[in-house]
């Protein structure tokens, strides 16, 4: 996930990259009728971590503010994406362009969130890659600011994913 600085001093700000190390999900895929597929994905909010090459002090402060001031990870421990409506077009053997019409629950707010992905099915494995944006204000989150408001994060966050999954026996 990427967040971008804005404001008069944004050139001196930081555009943090945030990793999501603790998540689980279930995808039920019907390659013969992709529109019948579904997805449920749960992220442990407290696991999100800044991964940039910055000082330990800055990393700790950004992580603290992200969990306490933005995500409120203690009160909102999970970020959930659920989708039971999808459309797909085949782009090659075992390859699809998929549009998920799901709902994202973040910070106690649930909203419709379309997600597009390139999906490859190969035997018992699935790989999905894509990118989408989320506006913090739509989830009642105020973007973080610093230096008296002269540096703050933009409302829009860009989320990119590259997920591999295997069929359960």
Secondary structure, DSSP 4 states (H G I P E B T S, - for coil): -B--EESTTGGGS---BEEE-SEEEEEE--TT-GGG-EEEEEEEGGGEEE-SS--HHHHHHHHHHIIIIIS-TTT--EEEEEE--EEEEEEETTEEEEEEEEEEEETTEEEEEEEEEEEEEETTEEEEEEEEEEEGGGGT-PPPEEGGGTEEE-SEEEEEEEEEEE---
